[in-house]
Structures are given as structure tokens and as C-alpha cells.
Amino acid sequence: MDDYTKAILLQCTGAAAITKKEVIQELWSGYGTISRIELVDAPVNSVVVKHVQLPQQHQHPRGWNTDIGHQRKLRSYQVETTWYQRYSINSKARLPLYLALENKGDEVLIVLEDLDAAGYHLRKTSISWEEIVQCLTWLAQFHASYLDTTPEGLWPVGTYWHLATRPQELAVLEDSQLQAAAPLIDQKLNNCTYQTIVHGDAKLANFCFAEDGQVAGVDFQYVGGGCGMKDVAYFIGSCLNESECERLEAKILDTYFEQLHDHLPEKNKTLEDEWRSLYRVAWADFHRFLKGWSPNHWKINSYSERITAEVINTLLP
């Protein structure tokens, strides 16, 4: 760790010294690291530091090494810093407390609460129904926190896969009907009456679990405006197989909307009716991205194909 970074950390945490640095993970495509920093004589024993450093060469794991992708990632880190500085404090859903931010040339340093130390130390690759309920509750709390909030400084349209940022994946999509319907799917989601701020990458890997089942969310690079169903559909697709997705669909939506109403000032049946009708549209939207980005991806299955075909049939003449 260089002296400048060390000085920033000591200043923002009030620590006397730093004893250890543990790299938790490398950022996507070599854009930096997320590390745990252990402290001496500080109010907390450790913090997590997201250190963004622009790579000399863009090495995308699936070969999408383009300026469009590079600019999208740069923008995502700008969005994340704005999110923590201006919006995160208003979240009803648990997330890491923002402690400090520093920019230096092509580097960004975001200092955050260590969720492991706060009790959210479990990571899951598969989860029970009870744990799914906790994640759906988190999403409902999050969406309720920002209903009708203008995403100023964030992505105008949240999620990393939305159509405006994925022209190359659309161009190579071999499903001609889905390709033709893609702008209509995008428009239907973007023009819905009820808008909130969506997490934008609410996969299972971005939830941290406590022993009592409570969850916290991390990674806000693609946070922005949109319909809450985009997060719900994406999350469910990240943790259930196709038969479970189909069998539990109604139960998933009932659970989410029950929690959403609990965290709104009053029950909003009009919002629920609109968003319920957009769940499969949101699913088709991600399916469109996935088929262009990675046609052999494990998430492409008969359930996704079938409901996407149903959505297309309602949109194309």
C-alpha cells in the first residue's frame, strides 16, 4: 500500500496504524481490487476499501474488449461514488456505511464499513426459500426507499444490461424476433408510471448473510432509475433453476409485494398491478442481453425462452 493511500485511510478512520491488508476480490476485467484493511486503535477493527485503478489494457473475460465497455465501466464507478455520497444514507435496506471517498488521477478509493465485522459474514451459492424471502424483503425495502426519486448523477436507466448500453450484444443476437422486439421491451419498462431506483446487479453473489438470516446488499455500480421488477427477475434468475422459477413465480411476486406494501406509507394497488404485469417483461429484457452476450449461458433455458416468446407476442404485430 502506498503512503498516500495509507494516509487517507488513517485520516478517515482515526486509526493509529494499519496492520494487515487482505484482498477480497479483483474487480471485473482488472479494474482494481476490493480489500479488507485491519486497523489499530480505531473505532472499528477493520474497513473495506474499493480501490479502482484503470488498467492499461482492457481484458474482458468474454472477449468484449471495446471502448463502449470501457466507458461503461468508467461511468459505473462514477455512479457508485455518487450513490454512496448522496443516496445511500436514505436506504431502508441494509448496506455498508459509507466512510470516505478520495479521487487521485485515474484512481478512486471508496472506504466502507466491513460487513463481515458487522455480522454479515456469510456468502451463499444456493439458498433456501426463507433466505429468498429475506432477499426479496431487502429489494422491497430498497425500492420503497427511492420510489419516485429522480436518479440524478446515477444511471438514468439502471442495470448493466439495459438496451442503450448494449448495442453490440443486440447486433449479434441471432434471435430475430427478440432482436426486433428489444426496443419495445426496453420502452415498456422505461415508460412505466411507477419508477424507483434499482440496484442494477442484484444477483445472489451481491448479498451478504448474517447467522440469523438477515441480509445486506453490496456493489452499486449499476444503480439507477427503473421498474423494481428488473431487480426481482434478475435476482430470481441468479439463484433458482428453471423449474423452480416457474413453480414459485406467483409465490415470489406475492412475497415481494407484501413486503413492498409494508415499507410504503400506504398500500398502492395500482403500482402492484403495473409492476406485476412487467415481471415477465423484465425477465425477457435480461434474456435478450444474455442471448447476445453469451448464447450458451446456463441461464438460457426453456422457461426463459417461453415467457420471452409470450412477451414478444404481446408487443409485435
Secondary structure, DSSP 8 states (H G I E B T S, - for coil): --HHHHHHHHHHH--SEEEEEEEEEE-GGGSEEEEEEEEESSSSSEEEEEEEE--SS---TTS---HHHHHHHHHHHHHHHHIIIIIGGG-SS----EEEEEEETTEEEEEEE-TTTTT--B--SS--HHHHHHHHHHHHHHHHHTTT---TTSBSS-SSS-GGG-HHHHHT---HHHHHHHHHHHHHHHT-S--EEE-S---GGGEEE-TTS-EEE---TT-EEE-THHHHHHHHHHH--HHHHHHTHHHHHHHHHHHHHHTSSS--HHHHHHHHHHHHHHHHHHHHHHHHH-TT-TT--HHHHHHHHHHHHHH--
